[in-house]
């Protein structure tokens, strides 16, 4: 079998073209996915025909074809799940006559700074003015203004995934929408807390909240956001300052938080186990944390990536990081295709890819006129910003250059805050130790606020059509350089179909 250009490149690994297809196909509209499927089919035909005309189908070309075919299959499966025909929501009851509905909560309600609360509900039953009930199947989006605590069996709780819910006082349901919007008030909502896994999750989350309630408002505002994703106690001023500092991601649950937990496990209770068995124990613990915190897209991405990397390490088969990222995208497209289209998932993936691919090149360049540690710091933050800038400009319309200077500092302070929060949960009731930890958490929170406010001293880049086109062209040029210098690596072994 003769070798071709594809045989000498990492980009020919099946996961790479599959991941590119999945990212594009599951991130866009239905029409875009169909166009991508047709384009992938045409590319497959072209590659095979080109190789056959040469009289040989090389191993590298076969791997690219296999990757494109895998991407097509993942997109088709995700497309069917995401764009399944909506079930009629009101058989037997006119939509204008609906006055109440019952169903199941599909996602956790997360406290936030917005006065509006939004949760999706899977509807099981509708009721009209004459108390006629109809069994149905469909989805609505429930919206109300007010607090996140709702009435349930004589107590007030925060809805979590799996709870049963009843909404009354309706004046009909919007006709023709696959997921009608239901605007109501907290007084018209009644919860029935579910037993089983949802009850266990709620008990653990409530126990953590009650433990952290001993902290003062300034010191304790960040810890629930960093451990549970509850941002309700964060002040709008702090959120705006951290965003201006180009570090909005540090307050959102992500791979950094899983990394902190993994380090604690490795250095703490599991340090006496052999490394191979330590990894196998850490994985279910991290999965349990993701389950408790909720299936947040950035956490799911990090969990899948850690699982893929751990599997490769346990098998003692080193895998290049770009290939790990590609496998993460494909696996996520299979497990949870809706997450692939989440902006947070895409930004976190782009940032990590930028750090892996661009940071070494920037380090070599910056190292010519900056001290090596400073060049490494600036190179990493600049690489993440360069990778995410086109998407940020296209969706949010802004990029915050302050992140080049402040994002790394704030990330370090947030990691310290997480360590302090975890230690406080353990020693909160211990005399002296709990008091000292609370004081340190408060002091670190104050340092985070003052550091974040420095972001206001930097200019903000706002998008326009010309800037967006320039950013896209610059990204394409940078990607071409990276592919030529970083991804085009000679294979040290005989090519094979290794996903």
GUVOBA-440584 format. One line per field, with one value per residue (C-alpha): residue number from 0; residue in one letter; x, y, z; chain. Coordinates in nm, 3 decimals, decimal comma. Layout:
BEGIN
i = (NUM/...)
aa = (A/...)
east = (X/...)
north = (Y/...)
up = (Z/...)
ch = (A/...)
//
This chain:
BEGIN
i = (0/1/2/3/4/5/6/7/8/9/10/11/12/13/14/15/16/17/18/19/20/21/22/23/24/25/26/27/28/29/30/31/32/33/34/35/36/37/38/39/40/41/42/43/44/45/46/47/48/49/50/51/52/53/54/55/56/57/58/59/60/61/62/63/64/65/66/67/68/69/70/71/72/73/74/75/76/77/78/79/80/81/82/83/84/85/86/87/88/89/90/91/92/93/94/95/96/97/98/99/100/101/102/103/104/105/106/107/108/109/110/111/112/113/114/115/116/117/118/119/120/121/122/123/124/125/126/127/128/129/130/131/132/133/134/135/136/137/138/139/140/141/142/143/144/145/146/147/148/149/150/151/152/153/154/155/156/157/158/159/160/161/162/163/164/165/166/167/168/169/170/171/172/173/174/175/176/177/178/179/180/181/182/183/184/185/186/187/188/189/190/191/192/193/194/195/196/197/198/199/200/201/202/203/204/205/206/207/208/209/210/211/212/213/214/215/216/217/218/219/220/221/222/223/224/225/226/227/228/229/230/231/232/233/234/235/236/237/238/239/240/241/242/243/244/245/246/247/248/249/250/251/252/253/254/255/256/257/258/259/260/261/262/263/264/265/266/267/268/269/270/271/272/273/274/275/276/277/278/279/280/281/282/283/284/285/286/287/288/289/290/291/292/293/294/295/296/297/298/299/300/301/302/303/304/305/306/307/308/309/310/311/312/313/314/315/316/317/318/319/320/321/322/323/324/325/326/327/328/329/330/331/332/333/334/335/336/337/338/339/340/341/342/343/344/345/346/347/348/349/350/351/352/353/354/355/356/357/358/359/360/361/362/363/364/365/366/367/368/369/370/371/372/373/374/375/376/377/378/379/380/381/382/383/384/385/386/387/388/389/390/391/392/393/394/395/396/397/398/399/400/401/402/403/404/405/406/407/408/409/410/411/412/413/414/415/416/417/418/419/420/421/422/423/424/425/426/427/428/429/430/431/432/433/434/435/436/437/438/439/440/441/442/443/444/445/446/447/448/449/450/451/452/453/454/455/456/457/458/459/460/461/462/463/464/465/466/467/468/469/470/471/472/473/474/475/476/477/478/479/480/481/482/483/484/485/486/487/488/489/490/491/492/493/494/495/496/497/498)
aa = (X/X/X/X/X/X/X/X/X/X/X/X/X/X/X/X/X/X/X/X/X/X/X/X/X/X/X/X/X/X/X/X/X/X/X/X/X/X/X/X/X/X/X/X/X/X/X/X/X/X/X/X/X/X/X/X/X/X/X/X/X/X/X/X/X/X/X/X/X/X/X/X/X/X/X/X/X/X/X/X/X/X/X/X/X/X/X/X/X/X/X/X/X/X/X/X/X/X/X/X/X/X/X/X/X/X/X/X/X/X/X/X/X/X/X/X/X/X/X/X/X/X/X/X/X/X/X/X/X/X/X/X/X/X/X/X/X/X/X/X/X/X/X/X/X/X/X/X/X/X/X/X/X/X/X/X/X/X/X/X/X/X/X/X/X/X/X/X/X/X/X/X/X/X/X/X/X/X/X/X/X/X/X/X/X/X/X/X/X/X/X/X/X/X/X/X/X/X/X/X/X/X/X/X/X/X/X/X/X/X/X/X/X/X/X/X/X/X/X/X/X/X/X/X/X/X/X/X/X/X/X/X/X/X/X/X/X/X/X/X/X/X/X/X/X/X/X/X/X/X/X/X/X/X/X/X/X/X/X/X/X/X/X/X/X/X/X/X/X/X/X/X/X/X/X/X/X/X/X/X/X/X/X/X/X/X/X/X/X/X/X/X/X/X/X/X/X/X/X/X/X/X/X/X/X/X/X/X/X/X/X/X/X/X/X/X/X/X/X/X/X/X/X/X/X/X/X/X/X/X/X/X/X/X/X/X/X/X/X/X/X/X/X/X/X/X/X/X/X/X/X/X/X/X/X/X/X/X/X/X/X/X/X/X/X/X/X/X/X/X/X/X/X/X/X/X/X/X/X/X/X/X/X/X/X/X/X/X/X/X/X/X/X/X/X/X/X/X/X/X/X/X/X/X/X/X/X/X/X/X/X/X/X/X/X/X/X/X/X/X/X/X/X/X/X/X/X/X/X/X/X/X/X/X/X/X/X/X/X/X/X/X/X/X/X/X/X/X/X/X/X/X/X/X/X/X/X/X/X/X/X/X/X/X/X/X/X/X/X/X/X/X/X/X/X/X/X/X/X/X/X/X/X/X/X/X/X/X/X/X/X/X/X/X/X/X/X/X/X)
east = (0,000/0,148/0,161/0,028/0,033/-0,250/-0,037/0,214/-0,031/-0,212/-0,505/-0,581/-0,683/-1,054/-1,152/-1,018/-1,243/-1,528/-1,498/-1,488/-1,805/-1,981/-1,892/-2,023/-2,322/-2,462/-2,387/-2,591/-2,945/-3,110/-3,034/-2,665/-2,651/-2,802/-2,553/-2,267/-2,389/-2,403/-2,058/-1,912/-2,062/-1,913/-1,574/-1,584/-1,662/-1,385/-1,118/-1,202/-1,223/-0,894/-0,712/-0,865/-0,757/-0,401/-0,444/-0,421/-0,625/-0,373/-0,419/-0,430/-0,708/-0,902/-0,872/-1,000/-1,292/-1,367/-1,359/-1,595/-1,830/-1,822/-1,899/-2,193/-2,336/-2,298/-2,462/-2,751/-2,812/-2,790/-3,004/-3,281/-3,270/-3,254/-3,508/-3,757/-4,112/-4,284/-4,563/-4,899/-4,943/-5,318/-5,512/-5,878/-5,848/-5,853/-5,533/-5,726/-5,916/-5,613/-5,604/-5,357/-5,083/-4,873/-4,533/-4,173/-3,886/-3,618/-3,331/-3,215/-3,317/-2,993/-3,004/-2,877/-2,870/-3,155/-3,502/-3,651/-3,649/-3,667/-3,702/-3,812/-4,098/-4,206/-4,586/-4,786/-5,136/-5,352/-5,671/-5,946/-6,205/-6,453/-6,184/-6,152/-5,804/-5,611/-5,295/-5,041/-4,674/-4,479/-4,261/-4,317/-4,077/-4,187/-4,096/-4,170/-4,037/-3,929/-3,730/-3,609/-3,775/-4,117/-4,384/-4,362/-4,537/-4,539/-4,182/-4,001/-3,738/-3,542/-3,663/-3,420/-3,436/-3,694/-3,933/-4,301/-4,463/-4,817/-4,899/-5,245/-5,409/-5,331/-5,529/-5,450/-5,136/-4,970/-5,081/-4,835/-4,516/-4,307/-4,219/-4,472/-4,366/-4,570/-4,556/-4,681/-4,617/-4,463/-4,804/-4,943/-4,661/-4,661/-4,379/-4,385/-4,030/-3,929/-3,783/-3,482/-3,180/-3,333/-3,394/-3,034/-2,900/-3,117/-3,011/-2,641/-2,678/-2,880/-2,621/-2,344/-2,548/-2,621/-2,254/-2,150/-2,421/-2,186/-1,968/-2,035/-2,200/-1,878/-1,671/-1,948/-2,095/-1,843/-1,823/-2,173/-2,106/-1,770/-1,891/-2,257/-2,302/-2,540/-2,466/-2,758/-2,539/-2,291/-2,337/-2,388/-2,090/-1,859/-1,989/-1,944/-1,592/-1,481/-1,625/-1,440/-1,122/-1,170/-1,218/-1,591/-1,517/-1,351/-1,688/-1,855/-1,815/-1,565/-1,271/-1,069/-1,303/-1,282/-0,905/-0,897/-1,109/-0,889/-0,573/-0,727/-0,811/-0,468/-0,281/-0,519/-0,707/-0,584/-0,214/-0,122/-0,279/-0,078/-0,128/-0,318/-0,577/-0,589/-0,717/-0,987/-1,110/-1,101/-1,324/-1,642/-1,587/-1,563/-1,870/-2,057/-1,961/-2,083/-2,412/-2,449/-2,359/-2,583/-2,503/-2,347/-2,203/-1,850/-1,844/-1,966/-1,695/-1,429/-1,562/-1,561/-1,210/-1,078/-1,241/-1,086/-0,743/-0,760/-0,860/-0,559/-0,327/-0,459/-0,406/-0,054/-0,106/-0,007/-0,245/-0,174/-0,391/-0,556/-0,671/-0,806/-1,008/-1,142/-1,248/-1,415/-1,627/-1,731/-1,815/-2,015/-2,202/-2,304/-2,388/-2,544/-2,574/-2,755/-2,443/-2,231/-2,435/-2,388/-2,174/-1,999/-1,900/-1,762/-1,570/-1,412/-1,311/-1,167/-0,974/-0,816/-0,736/-0,578/-0,362/-0,244/-0,177/-0,090/0,078/0,405/0,439/0,365/0,606/0,888/0,813/0,756/1,059/1,285/1,215/1,036/1,154/1,058/0,796/0,630/0,638/0,467/0,195/0,120/0,147/-0,114/-0,369/-0,311/-0,349/-0,685/-0,806/-0,696/-0,879/-1,204/-1,209/-1,394/-1,674/-1,695/-1,712/-1,976/-2,206/-2,143/-1,997/-1,709/-1,362/-1,187/-0,807/-0,766/-0,780/-0,426/-0,301/-0,567/-0,726/-0,438/-0,417/-0,791/-0,783/-0,516/-0,716/-1,032/-0,849/-0,739/-1,100/-1,215/-0,954/-1,066/-1,434/-1,372/-1,159/-1,427/-1,695/-1,478/-1,370/-1,661/-1,754/-1,397/-1,300/-1,033/-0,975/-1,321/-1,282/-0,939/-1,062/-1,362/-1,131/-0,898/-1,192/-1,320/-0,975/-0,928/-1,276/-1,183/-0,860/-1,057/-1,291/-1,010/-0,812/-1,117/-1,186/-0,850/-1,016/-1,199/-0,862/-0,833/-1,017/-1,294/-1,291/-1,639/-1,733/-1,827/-1,858/-1,502/-1,353/-1,541/-1,418/-1,062/-1,083/-1,210/-0,931/-0,670/-0,800/-0,783/-0,423/-0,321/-0,487/-0,297/0,033/-0,054/-0,153/0,174/0,400/0,220/-0,032/0,164/0,367/0,541/0,383/0,638/0,443/0,252/-0,079/-0,382/-0,752/-0,720/-1,010)
north = (0,000/0,330/0,629/0,975/1,316/1,202/0,918/1,164/1,393/1,385/1,555/1,226/1,063/0,980/1,180/1,509/1,537/1,380/1,644/1,930/1,802/1,749/2,097/2,262/2,037/2,037/2,405/2,544/2,538/2,241/2,373/2,411/2,051/1,923/2,127/1,987/1,630/1,681/1,846/1,557/1,306/1,499/1,511/1,137/1,074/1,311/1,159/0,804/0,887/1,080/0,794/0,532/0,732/0,708/0,334/0,318/0,414/0,511/0,441/0,814/0,879/0,586/0,729/1,068/0,899/0,699/1,019/1,199/0,903/0,895/1,267/1,220/0,943/1,146/1,452/1,244/1,085/1,423/1,590/1,336/1,389/1,769/1,827/1,552/1,651/1,825/1,623/1,797/1,951/1,984/1,691/1,708/2,053/2,382/2,574/2,885/2,679/2,548/2,680/2,439/2,194/1,933/1,800/1,731/1,978/1,908/2,124/2,261/2,615/2,799/3,113/3,412/3,791/3,825/3,883/3,632/3,255/3,016/2,637/2,389/2,156/1,828/1,842/1,530/1,663/1,964/2,089/2,319/2,542/2,254/2,049/1,815/1,663/1,537/1,327/1,491/1,488/1,803/2,080/2,433/2,697/2,834/3,196/3,398/3,701/3,658/3,427/3,079/2,913/2,758/2,603/2,224/2,014/2,289/2,403/2,616/2,456/2,527/2,314/2,051/1,818/1,543/1,739/1,729/2,070/2,210/2,552/2,706/3,035/3,005/3,183/2,939/2,820/2,965/2,778/2,629/2,664/2,350/2,483/2,751/3,020/3,019/3,341/3,301/3,401/3,200/3,185/2,978/2,721/2,414/2,163/1,798/1,708/1,382/1,091/0,891/1,053/1,408/1,396/1,284/1,568/1,823/1,695/1,721/2,066/2,194/2,056/2,241/2,564/2,542/2,481/2,783/3,001/3,056/3,279/3,652/3,788/3,923/3,613/3,361/3,503/3,335/2,989/2,864/2,987/2,807/2,480/2,450/2,700/2,914/3,275/3,434/3,584/3,740/4,114/4,260/4,488/4,191/4,006/4,316/4,380/4,019/4,037/4,363/4,191/3,929/3,651/3,585/3,214/3,194/3,236/2,963/2,595/2,449/2,214/2,427/2,329/1,960/1,998/2,144/1,857/1,601/1,754/1,742/1,374/1,287/1,470/1,373/1,048/0,869/0,952/0,604/0,423/0,341/0,602/0,365/0,275/0,634/0,747/0,482/0,598/0,968/0,931/0,820/1,086/1,357/1,214/1,230/1,595/1,674/1,501/1,703/2,033/1,959/1,877/2,215/2,211/2,319/2,058/1,788/1,883/1,867/1,535/1,375/1,508/1,376/1,038/1,013/1,119/0,882/0,592/0,657/0,682/0,361/0,185/0,335/0,481/0,849/1,054/1,406/1,671/1,782/1,423/1,417/1,731/1,582/1,263/1,475/1,654/1,328/1,161/1,464/1,468/1,108/1,147/1,495/1,655/1,960/2,058/2,081/2,385/2,558/2,872/2,799/2,453/2,598/2,877/2,643/2,401/2,679/2,824/2,489/2,424/2,769/2,708/2,373/2,480/2,850/2,893/2,716/2,935/3,252/3,144/3,109/3,453/3,635/3,466/3,673/3,994/3,890/3,684/3,321/3,305/3,626/3,506/3,182/3,367/3,614/3,342/3,120/3,398/3,550/3,209/3,149/3,498/3,461/3,129/3,256/3,612/3,542/3,356/3,617/3,899/3,720/3,632/3,888/4,168/4,237/4,117/4,227/4,257/4,303/3,924/3,904/4,061/3,982/3,647/3,437/3,632/3,604/3,232/3,178/3,376/3,182/2,851/2,972/3,068/2,718/2,557/2,783/2,701/2,326/2,354/2,568/2,304/2,055/2,280/2,528/2,424/2,379/2,655/2,899/2,708/2,793/3,158/3,188/3,026/3,261/3,562/3,436/3,374/3,727/3,878/3,680/3,781/4,145/4,090/3,932/4,233/4,489/4,295/4,260/4,636/4,694/4,566/4,898/5,060/4,864/4,940/4,712/4,583/4,599/4,414/4,556/4,388/4,476/4,370/4,041/3,962/4,055/3,831/3,541/3,583/3,615/3,297/3,112/3,228/3,129/2,790/2,734/2,812/2,583/2,298/2,335/2,367/2,176/1,926/1,801/1,549/1,246/0,924/0,713/0,393/0,225/0,409/0,231/0,294/0,422/0,644)
up = (0,000/-0,109/0,126/0,041/0,208/0,436/0,571/0,719/0,894/1,224/1,053/0,879/1,209/1,167/1,475/1,330/1,019/1,216/1,491/1,240/1,076/1,409/1,538/1,223/1,171/1,524/1,586/1,297/1,169/1,002/0,655/0,742/0,863/0,539/0,334/0,542/0,493/0,117/0,124/0,324/0,082/-0,212/-0,039/0,024/-0,342/-0,453/-0,229/-0,327/-0,697/-0,686/-0,522/-0,752/-1,057/-0,924/-0,902/-0,522/-0,218/0,049/0,418/0,498/0,246/0,386/0,736/0,620/0,446/0,761/0,967/0,732/0,734/1,115/1,128/0,890/1,109/1,430/1,270/1,138/1,479/1,655/1,392/1,444/1,821/1,808/1,531/1,599/1,501/1,791/1,951/1,949/2,290/2,318/2,169/2,272/2,437/2,243/2,319/2,429/2,690/2,879/3,238/3,403/3,314/3,487/3,390/3,481/3,517/3,255/3,389/3,724/3,803/3,878/4,090/3,895/3,900/3,649/3,800/3,554/3,607/3,312/3,311/3,042/3,137/2,978/2,986/3,074/3,137/3,043/3,208/3,077/3,245/3,289/3,468/3,173/3,163/2,865/2,863/2,628/2,541/2,462/2,601/2,729/2,859/3,195/3,280/3,591/3,771/4,130/4,350/4,266/4,569/4,496/4,717/4,757/5,024/5,286/5,224/4,969/4,748/4,429/4,134/4,008/3,714/3,770/3,998/3,911/3,860/3,827/3,683/3,726/3,634/3,263/2,991/2,714/2,535/2,229/1,917/1,671/1,874/1,941/2,291/2,391/2,638/2,960/3,162/3,516/3,879/4,166/4,337/4,048/4,058/4,282/4,298/4,399/4,496/4,333/4,524/4,418/4,245/4,228/4,604/4,667/4,450/4,630/4,972/4,883/4,727/5,025/5,266/5,080/5,077/5,450/5,521/5,317/5,471/5,767/5,545/5,534/5,214/5,062/5,118/5,058/4,739/4,508/4,665/4,562/4,208/4,197/4,349/4,242/3,961/4,174/4,075/4,261/4,535/4,290/4,262/3,912/3,979/4,034/3,727/3,509/3,643/3,583/3,231/3,162/3,279/3,006/3,261/3,269/3,238/3,581/3,758/3,550/3,627/3,381/3,344/3,585/3,867/3,781/3,769/4,121/4,251/4,073/4,224/4,572/4,526/4,386/4,663/4,941/5,004/4,689/4,705/4,834/4,538/4,223/3,952/3,726/3,991/4,115/3,775/3,777/4,119/4,031/3,723/3,905/4,172/3,907/3,731/4,061/4,100/3,748/3,836/4,157/3,992/3,693/3,333/3,257/2,901/2,999/3,277/3,040/2,789/3,061/3,193/2,847/2,779/3,113/3,046/2,699/2,828/3,125/2,903/2,679/2,982/3,138/2,805/2,801/2,457/2,444/2,231/2,096/2,259/1,928/1,883/2,241/2,170/1,848/2,025/2,293/2,031/1,864/2,196/2,311/1,980/2,046/2,417/2,426/2,079/2,218/2,416/2,100/1,992/2,329/2,306/2,635/2,511/2,187/2,361/2,616/2,341/2,124/2,418/2,500/2,134/2,107/2,413/2,279/1,921/1,938/2,277/2,178/1,868/2,066/2,339/2,086/1,945/2,277/2,432/2,208/2,399/2,723/3,020/2,977/3,260/3,142/2,780/2,887/3,080/2,799/2,534/2,699/2,759/2,415/2,248/2,419/2,320/1,959/1,930/2,081/1,941/1,612/1,789/2,066/1,812/1,608/1,900/2,174/1,962/2,202/2,296/2,616/2,565/2,941/2,960/2,821/3,144/3,404/3,311/3,442/3,768/3,828/3,746/4,013/4,270/4,186/4,231/4,577/4,651/4,553/4,777/5,058/5,002/5,004/5,318/5,485/5,418/5,607/5,897/5,917/6,272/6,394/6,639/6,518/6,191/6,054/6,157/5,995/5,673/5,658/5,698/5,424/5,189/5,251/5,191/4,870/4,748/4,803/4,608/4,320/4,307/4,305/4,044/3,820/3,834/3,666/3,351/3,315/3,240/2,913/2,587/2,459/2,101/1,950/1,636/1,300/0,961/0,858/1,192/1,185/0,834/0,933/1,242/1,032/0,775/1,048/1,212/0,881/0,830/1,182/1,141/0,816/0,990/1,282/1,053/0,863/1,167/1,440/1,303/1,002/1,198/1,057/1,175/1,366/1,293/1,015/0,962/1,101/1,162/1,517/1,623)
ch = (A/A/A/A/A/A/A/A/A/A/A/A/A/A/A/A/A/A/A/A/A/A/A/A/A/A/A/A/A/A/A/A/A/A/A/A/A/A/A/A/A/A/A/A/A/A/A/A/A/A/A/A/A/A/A/A/A/A/A/A/A/A/A/A/A/A/A/A/A/A/A/A/A/A/A/A/A/A/A/A/A/A/A/A/A/A/A/A/A/A/A/A/A/A/A/A/A/A/A/A/A/A/A/A/A/A/A/A/A/A/A/A/A/A/A/A/A/A/A/A/A/A/A/A/A/A/A/A/A/A/A/A/A/A/A/A/A/A/A/A/A/A/A/A/A/A/A/A/A/A/A/A/A/A/A/A/A/A/A/A/A/A/A/A/A/A/A/A/A/A/A/A/A/A/A/A/A/A/A/A/A/A/A/A/A/A/A/A/A/A/A/A/A/A/A/A/A/A/A/A/A/A/A/A/A/A/A/A/A/A/A/A/A/A/A/A/A/A/A/A/A/A/A/A/A/A/A/A/A/A/A/A/A/A/A/A/A/A/A/A/A/A/A/A/A/A/A/A/A/A/A/A/A/A/A/A/A/A/A/A/A/A/A/A/A/A/A/A/A/A/A/A/A/A/A/A/A/A/A/A/A/A/A/A/A/A/A/A/A/A/A/A/A/A/A/A/A/A/A/A/A/A/A/A/A/A/A/A/A/A/A/A/A/A/A/A/A/A/A/A/A/A/A/A/A/A/A/A/A/A/A/A/A/A/A/A/A/A/A/A/A/A/A/A/A/A/A/A/A/A/A/A/A/A/A/A/A/A/A/A/A/A/A/A/A/A/A/A/A/A/A/A/A/A/A/A/A/A/A/A/A/A/A/A/A/A/A/A/A/A/A/A/A/A/A/A/A/A/A/A/A/A/A/A/A/A/A/A/A/A/A/A/A/A/A/A/A/A/A/A/A/A/A/A/A/A/A/A/A/A/A/A/A/A/A/A/A/A/A/A/A/A/A/A/A/A/A/A/A/A/A/A/A/A/A/A/A/A/A/A/A/A/A/A/A/A/A/A/A/A/A/A/A/A/A/A/A/A/A/A/A/A/A/A/A/A/A/A/A/A/A/A/A/A/A/A/A/A/A)
//
